[in-house]
Amino acid sequence: LNRIPIQEGDTLFIPAGTVHAITENLLIYEVQQNSDTTFRLYDWGRLDVQGKPRTLHLKEASQCLDLTSRTDYKCTRKVISREKYLEEELVRCDFFALTKFSQMKSLIQFKTSQLRILTCIQGGLRIASEGGSLDLKLGDSCLVPAAAENLNIEAFSPDSEFLQTVIPN
């Protein structure tokens, strides 16, 4: 196993089947397919709700491990400086694209209908469309359905930031 040194704001892309662990004192934002499958090889002494060690899945994990040697887990950001905000594409693959929006000087408008997951990572936001509005504070997320046309995002303060996850076209 490799230990990858990270810093605040780093983005890593970890392909399915890759053995990985999140060390202490980290807060992460993880985008993954909703498969409801986690195979534990080791569990750091954690206990379930009954106070018993959680189940390990050594046999199941061994059948789907991807042991490819990689050094390219850290992603390079694609920064696009827009007139009214800064847009940073953190990672893009066939299954999702994750983008960070910051330095919002005014309302951001999305005209295209697309399923979006929005997460406030600093400050606060107001999300609005024809169907109504919703305020997000630090750590809040919302699922914006593709039917929500003319989506408007307003920052409560200039330091507000949010992440957007979409399925690429």
Backbone as CSV, one residue per row, in Angstrom:
resi,resn,N_x,N_y,N_z,CA_x,CA_y,CA_z,C_x,C_y,C_z
1,LEU,0.837,-1.181,0.000,0.000,0.000,0.000,0.882,1.243,0.000
2,ASN,0.391,2.288,-0.648,1.115,3.550,-0.705,0.435,4.570,0.183
3,ARG,1.221,5.426,0.794,0.682,6.553,1.561,0.855,7.778,0.672
4,ILE,-0.239,8.496,0.450,-0.199,9.667,-0.416,-0.350,10.908,0.454
5,PRO,0.682,11.745,0.517,0.544,12.971,1.312,-0.443,13.915,0.631
6,ILE,-1.327,14.498,1.424,-2.324,15.400,0.863,-2.339,16.709,1.630
7,GLN,-2.913,17.719,0.981,-3.085,19.032,1.585,-4.539,19.432,1.433
8,GLU,-4.962,20.395,2.239,-6.318,20.908,2.132,-6.577,21.342,0.694
9,GLY,-7.731,20.935,0.157,-8.111,21.302,-1.196,-7.694,20.320,-2.272
10,ASP,-6.895,19.315,-1.930,-6.493,18.316,-2.930,-7.704,17.518,-3.388
11,THR,-7.657,17.081,-4.638,-8.677,16.199,-5.191,-7.985,14.929,-5.666
12,LEU,-8.517,13.790,-5.240,-7.973,12.505,-5.668,-9.062,11.724,-6.385
13,PHE,-8.674,11.009,-7.429,-9.588,10.100,-8.123,-9.107,8.691,-7.823
14,ILE,-9.945,7.934,-7.126,-9.594,6.578,-6.728,-10.537,5.616,-7.442
15,PRO,-10.044,4.902,-8.457,-10.912,3.997,-9.217,-11.516,2.893,-8.354
16,ALA,-12.669,2.429,-8.761,-13.340,1.332,-8.057,-12.394,0.148,-7.942
17,GLY,-12.453,-0.532,-6.805,-11.617,-1.706,-6.574,-10.259,-1.384,-5.985
18,THR,-9.936,-0.107,-5.829,-8.658,0.297,-5.262,-8.743,0.274,-3.737
19,VAL,-7.825,-0.432,-3.099,-7.783,-0.451,-1.644,-7.390,0.948,-1.185
20,HIS,-8.183,1.499,-0.264,-7.863,2.831,0.250,-8.396,2.976,1.672
21,ALA,-7.797,3.903,2.388,-8.213,4.204,3.752,-8.108,5.709,3.943
22,ILE,-9.001,6.234,4.745,-9.010,7.655,5.059,-8.450,7.778,6.468
23,THR,-7.341,8.474,6.598,-6.693,8.569,7.900,-7.389,9.596,8.786
24,GLU,-6.971,9.654,10.033,-7.613,10.531,11.008,-7.449,12.006,10.652
25,ASN,-8.354,12.813,11.203,-8.338,14.269,11.073,-8.581,14.756,9.647
26,LEU,-9.268,13.970,8.839,-9.595,14.390,7.473,-11.100,14.549,7.330
27,LEU,-11.487,15.577,6.610,-12.871,15.762,6.204,-12.861,15.670,4.688
28,ILE,-13.634,14.731,4.143,-13.604,14.513,2.697,-14.992,14.663,2.093
29,TYR,-14.998,14.904,0.803,-16.231,14.916,0.014,-16.046,13.786,-0.984
30,GLU,-16.856,12.747,-0.855,-16.680,11.555,-1.674,-17.850,11.402,-2.637
31,VAL,-17.523,11.292,-3.917,-18.517,11.019,-4.946,-18.329,9.560,-5.340
32,GLN,-19.416,8.795,-5.258,-19.324,7.387,-5.633,-20.656,6.911,-6.170
33,GLN,-20.600,5.831,-6.908,-21.823,5.223,-7.401,-22.575,4.626,-6.221
34,ASN,-23.874,4.769,-6.213,-24.686,4.229,-5.135,-24.872,2.735,-5.345
35,SER,-23.886,1.965,-4.907,-23.967,0.515,-5.062,-24.253,-0.181,-3.739
36,ASP,-24.171,0.572,-2.632,-24.387,0.030,-1.301,-23.454,-1.146,-1.027
37,THR,-22.221,-1.068,-1.568,-21.263,-2.139,-1.380,-19.953,-1.573,-0.857
38,THR,-19.563,-2.020,0.314,-18.253,-1.711,0.868,-17.679,-3.016,1.370
39,PHE,-16.466,-3.328,0.910,-15.800,-4.524,1.391,-14.664,-4.082,2.310
40,ARG,-14.747,-4.456,3.577,-13.750,-4.068,4.562,-12.648,-5.122,4.647
41,LEU,-11.403,-4.660,4.478,-10.246,-5.528,4.680,-9.722,-5.401,6.102
42,TYR,-9.937,-4.237,6.689,-9.500,-3.936,8.047,-10.407,-2.818,8.541
43,ASP,-10.689,-2.744,9.834,-11.651,-1.735,10.280,-11.186,-0.894,11.461
44,TRP,-9.875,-0.896,11.727,-9.314,0.050,12.700,-9.956,-0.067,14.089
45,GLY,-10.481,-1.230,14.439,-11.053,-1.424,15.761,-12.431,-0.804,15.967
46,ARG,-13.081,-0.388,14.890,-14.417,0.210,15.014,-15.439,-0.857,15.413
47,LEU,-16.499,-0.379,16.082,-17.545,-1.285,16.546,-18.882,-0.908,15.918
48,ASP,-19.771,-1.895,15.790,-21.107,-1.628,15.267,-21.994,-1.075,16.384
49,VAL,-23.276,-0.877,16.107,-24.186,-0.297,17.095,-24.392,-1.192,18.326
50,GLN,-24.116,-2.496,18.205,-24.212,-3.405,19.354,-22.889,-3.512,20.112
51,GLY,-21.874,-2.748,19.689,-20.585,-2.772,20.360,-19.684,-3.914,19.937
52,LYS,-20.016,-4.583,18.827,-19.215,-5.699,18.322,-18.395,-5.240,17.117
53,PRO,-17.254,-5.886,16.873,-16.467,-5.529,15.683,-17.295,-5.693,14.407
54,ARG,-17.118,-4.735,13.487,-17.866,-4.821,12.228,-17.281,-5.944,11.363
55,THR,-18.124,-6.500,10.497,-17.750,-7.626,9.655,-16.692,-7.221,8.639
56,LEU,-15.706,-8.105,8.463,-14.712,-7.934,7.400,-15.139,-8.780,6.210
57,HIS,-14.681,-8.391,5.015,-15.108,-9.053,3.777,-13.889,-9.449,2.940
58,LEU,-13.017,-10.236,3.503,-11.752,-10.560,2.835,-11.958,-11.327,1.534
59,LYS,-12.813,-12.318,1.539,-13.040,-13.126,0.328,-13.673,-12.278,-0.766
60,GLU,-14.727,-11.532,-0.429,-15.424,-10.703,-1.419,-14.490,-9.631,-1.990
61,ALA,-13.702,-9.010,-1.125,-12.782,-7.967,-1.578,-11.727,-8.529,-2.516
62,SER,-11.221,-9.712,-2.197,-10.164,-10.298,-3.032,-10.648,-10.573,-4.458
63,GLN,-11.959,-10.734,-4.634,-12.504,-11.026,-5.960,-12.662,-9.777,-6.839
64,CYS,-12.591,-8.591,-6.242,-12.801,-7.396,-7.062,-11.700,-6.347,-6.896
65,LEU,-10.594,-6.728,-6.271,-9.500,-5.775,-6.088,-8.864,-5.401,-7.419
66,ASP,-8.553,-4.137,-7.554,-7.783,-3.640,-8.703,-6.384,-3.365,-8.170
67,LEU,-5.432,-4.225,-8.501,-4.072,-4.109,-7.973,-3.136,-3.371,-8.917
68,THR,-3.687,-2.655,-9.885,-2.875,-1.874,-10.812,-2.059,-0.843,-10.040
69,SER,-0.775,-0.786,-10.322,0.092,0.199,-9.662,-0.118,1.560,-10.320
70,ARG,-0.436,2.571,-9.506,-0.684,3.917,-10.024,0.074,4.947,-9.194
71,THR,0.345,6.060,-9.825,0.924,7.197,-9.098,0.135,8.467,-9.397
72,ASP,-0.930,8.346,-10.154,-1.647,9.519,-10.654,-2.995,9.744,-9.963
73,TYR,-3.075,9.557,-8.658,-4.340,9.734,-7.962,-4.737,11.204,-7.830
74,LYS,-3.756,12.081,-7.656,-4.066,13.504,-7.503,-4.475,14.099,-8.845
75,CYS,-5.550,14.875,-8.814,-6.097,15.469,-10.027,-5.572,16.896,-10.213
76,THR,-5.400,17.262,-11.465,-5.023,18.626,-11.808,-6.296,19.397,-12.109
77,ARG,-6.454,20.547,-11.477,-7.657,21.359,-11.656,-7.611,22.086,-12.994
78,LYS,-8.765,22.154,-13.605,-8.924,22.966,-14.804,-9.661,24.232,-14.360
79,VAL,-8.954,25.353,-14.310,-9.502,26.598,-13.782,-10.028,27.465,-14.926
80,ILE,-11.281,27.893,-14.763,-11.914,28.781,-15.748,-12.362,30.030,-14.995
81,SER,-11.745,31.155,-15.319,-12.108,32.407,-14.671,-13.247,33.051,-15.460
82,ARG,-14.428,33.013,-14.894,-15.608,33.610,-15.525,-15.734,35.064,-15.060
83,GLU,-16.560,35.832,-15.745,-16.749,37.233,-15.385,-17.317,37.385,-13.971
84,LYS,-18.243,36.498,-13.586,-18.953,36.651,-12.314,-18.540,35.648,-11.239
85,TYR,-17.654,34.695,-11.579,-17.245,33.673,-10.611,-16.046,32.904,-11.133
86,LEU,-15.440,32.125,-10.244,-14.341,31.243,-10.609,-14.879,29.821,-10.632
87,GLU,-14.586,29.097,-11.699,-15.038,27.715,-11.871,-13.806,26.825,-11.967
88,GLU,-13.764,25.791,-11.129,-12.629,24.866,-11.136,-13.138,23.446,-11.329
89,GLU,-12.838,22.852,-12.463,-13.200,21.446,-12.669,-12.181,20.607,-11.910
90,LEU,-12.639,19.940,-10.862,-11.749,19.175,-9.998,-11.450,17.795,-10.558
91,VAL,-12.480,17.127,-11.086,-12.294,15.807,-11.690,-13.436,15.551,-12.663
92,ARG,-13.120,14.845,-13.745,-14.123,14.448,-14.732,-13.770,13.042,-15.194
93,CYS,-14.782,12.182,-15.189,-14.614,10.832,-15.717,-15.900,10.486,-16.470
94,ASP,-16.030,9.251,-16.912,-17.231,8.843,-17.652,-18.491,8.886,-16.792
95,PHE,-18.340,8.821,-15.464,-19.487,8.664,-14.585,-19.931,9.933,-13.872
96,PHE,-19.019,10.874,-13.654,-19.371,12.125,-12.980,-18.335,13.205,-13.276
97,ALA,-18.761,14.439,-13.059,-17.851,15.586,-13.104,-18.090,16.390,-11.833
98,LEU,-17.014,16.779,-11.167,-17.079,17.547,-9.926,-16.421,18.897,-10.164
99,THR,-17.175,19.967,-9.898,-16.702,21.326,-10.139,-16.900,22.167,-8.889
100,LYS,-15.916,23.021,-8.608,-16.004,23.955,-7.482,-16.265,25.355,-8.034
101,PHE,-17.218,26.064,-7.401,-17.547,27.439,-7.769,-17.199,28.342,-6.586
102,SER,-16.496,29.443,-6.857,-16.100,30.372,-5.803,-16.014,31.791,-6.367
103,GLN,-15.662,32.738,-5.510,-15.494,34.146,-5.892,-16.710,34.671,-6.663
104,MET,-17.895,34.363,-6.154,-19.136,34.744,-6.827,-19.440,36.220,-6.582
105,LYS,-19.419,36.982,-7.672,-19.674,38.418,-7.582,-21.148,38.754,-7.764
106,SER,-21.886,37.841,-8.330,-23.322,38.036,-8.507,-23.979,36.677,-8.740
107,LEU,-25.223,36.715,-9.062,-26.023,35.519,-9.290,-25.417,34.646,-10.390
108,ILE,-25.370,33.337,-10.160,-24.965,32.382,-11.198,-26.241,31.774,-11.746
109,GLN,-26.356,31.728,-13.072,-27.548,31.174,-13.703,-27.169,30.004,-14.598
110,PHE,-27.897,28.905,-14.437,-27.749,27.739,-15.299,-29.039,27.604,-16.086
111,LYS,-28.943,27.669,-17.399,-30.132,27.585,-18.259,-30.452,26.145,-18.652
112,THR,-29.459,25.274,-18.641,-29.680,23.904,-19.095,-30.289,23.048,-18.000
113,SER,-31.152,22.146,-18.390,-31.759,21.197,-17.459,-30.819,20.014,-17.311
114,GLN,-30.367,19.782,-16.091,-29.444,18.694,-15.819,-29.538,18.335,-14.339
115,LEU,-29.514,17.063,-14.037,-29.478,16.620,-12.656,-28.194,17.133,-12.016
116,ARG,-28.303,17.765,-10.829,-27.145,18.328,-10.143,-27.222,18.005,-8.659
117,ILE,-26.075,17.784,-8.070,-25.959,17.737,-6.617,-25.103,18.940,-6.245
118,LEU,-25.649,19.805,-5.402,-24.946,21.013,-4.973,-24.648,20.898,-3.484
119,THR,-23.426,21.228,-3.080,-23.010,21.173,-1.683,-22.291,22.454,-1.319
120,CYS,-22.765,23.120,-0.289,-22.146,24.348,0.195,-20.916,23.988,1.028
121,ILE,-19.742,24.493,0.623,-18.519,24.181,1.369,-17.944,25.407,2.078
122,GLN,-18.561,26.570,1.868,-18.172,27.771,2.603,-19.272,28.807,2.459
123,GLY,-19.535,29.523,3.534,-20.553,30.575,3.486,-21.954,30.009,3.412
124,GLY,-22.758,30.579,2.516,-24.137,30.145,2.344,-24.641,30.509,0.968
125,LEU,-25.698,29.829,0.529,-26.230,29.998,-0.824,-27.744,29.970,-0.806
126,ARG,-28.342,30.608,-1.784,-29.768,30.447,-2.062,-29.868,29.838,-3.458
127,ILE,-30.538,28.673,-3.533,-30.770,27.958,-4.788,-32.217,28.213,-5.156
128,ALA,-32.479,28.690,-6.385,-33.857,29.004,-6.777,-34.112,28.607,-8.223
129,SER,-35.335,28.167,-8.466,-35.825,27.897,-9.821,-37.323,28.163,-9.805
130,GLU,-37.993,27.816,-10.899,-39.433,28.047,-10.968,-40.191,27.336,-9.846
131,GLY,-39.623,26.238,-9.346,-40.300,25.436,-8.328,-40.159,25.965,-6.915
132,GLY,-39.338,26.992,-6.696,-39.148,27.541,-5.361,-37.684,27.776,-5.074
133,SER,-37.376,28.007,-3.790,-35.991,28.274,-3.416,-35.631,27.502,-2.154
134,LEU,-34.332,27.379,-1.936,-33.809,26.649,-0.796,-32.502,27.304,-0.389
135,ASP,-32.325,27.534,0.906,-31.068,28.078,1.405,-30.176,26.941,1.876
136,LEU,-28.892,27.010,1.510,-27.910,26.023,1.948,-26.876,26.718,2.815
137,LYS,-26.545,26.099,3.954,-25.457,26.591,4.791,-24.306,25.591,4.699
138,LEU,-23.205,25.920,5.327,-22.018,25.083,5.289,-22.352,23.615,5.554
139,GLY,-21.975,22.741,4.628,-22.184,21.301,4.777,-23.493,20.788,4.221
140,ASP,-24.423,21.689,3.880,-25.708,21.257,3.315,-25.559,20.880,1.844
141,SER,-26.343,19.890,1.429,-26.389,19.471,0.025,-27.830,19.436,-0.433
142,CYS,-28.025,19.566,-1.733,-29.359,19.388,-2.299,-29.236,18.734,-3.666
143,LEU,-30.262,17.988,-3.992,-30.365,17.350,-5.302,-31.301,18.204,-6.133
144,VAL,-30.787,18.726,-7.234,-31.599,19.553,-8.123,-32.010,18.674,-9.299
145,PRO,-33.300,18.411,-9.460,-33.738,17.527,-10.551,-33.519,18.178,-11.913
146,ALA,-33.396,17.347,-12.928,-33.191,17.854,-14.285,-34.353,18.724,-14.735
147,ALA,-35.520,18.544,-14.161,-36.694,19.342,-14.543,-36.599,20.793,-14.063
148,ALA,-35.645,21.091,-13.181,-35.504,22.459,-12.664,-34.769,23.314,-13.693
149,GLU,-35.533,24.064,-14.456,-34.947,24.927,-15.480,-34.657,26.297,-14.887
150,ASN,-33.791,27.043,-15.536,-33.429,28.393,-15.110,-33.029,28.422,-13.641
151,LEU,-32.041,27.639,-13.307,-31.552,27.538,-11.937,-30.692,28.755,-11.607
152,ASN,-30.979,29.402,-10.476,-30.220,30.565,-10.028,-29.562,30.237,-8.690
153,ILE,-28.282,30.604,-8.573,-27.551,30.388,-7.334,-26.979,31.726,-6.888
154,GLU,-27.365,32.116,-5.677,-26.927,33.396,-5.121,-26.114,33.142,-3.864
155,ALA,-24.939,33.763,-3.780,-24.084,33.633,-2.601,-24.523,34.620,-1.534
156,PHE,-24.518,34.182,-0.276,-24.841,35.083,0.835,-23.678,36.007,1.164
157,SER,-22.445,35.577,0.810,-21.266,36.409,1.046,-20.246,36.139,-0.060
158,PRO,-19.306,37.072,-0.277,-18.326,36.901,-1.361,-17.432,35.675,-1.197
159,ASP,-17.296,35.164,0.049,-16.436,33.998,0.255,-17.192,32.669,0.155
160,SER,-18.463,32.716,-0.221,-19.242,31.480,-0.353,-18.695,30.618,-1.485
161,GLU,-18.729,29.306,-1.266,-18.255,28.351,-2.275,-19.176,27.136,-2.275
162,PHE,-19.294,26.506,-3.449,-20.063,25.262,-3.507,-19.457,24.304,-4.506
163,LEU,-19.774,23.021,-4.311,-19.387,21.963,-5.235,-20.625,21.550,-6.023
164,GLN,-20.405,21.226,-7.281,-21.481,20.719,-8.133,-21.042,19.391,-8.729
165,THR,-21.875,18.378,-8.570,-21.617,17.080,-9.176,-22.701,16.830,-10.218
166,VAL,-22.275,16.474,-11.427,-23.202,16.175,-12.526,-22.756,14.903,-13.229
167,ILE,-23.652,14.340,-14.001,-23.322,13.239,-14.896,-22.953,13.872,-16.237
168,PRO,-21.733,13.635,-16.733,-21.315,14.282,-17.983,-22.189,13.861,-19.173
169,ASN,-22.309,14.753,-20.130,-23.073,14.451,-21.358,-22.286,13.478,-22.208
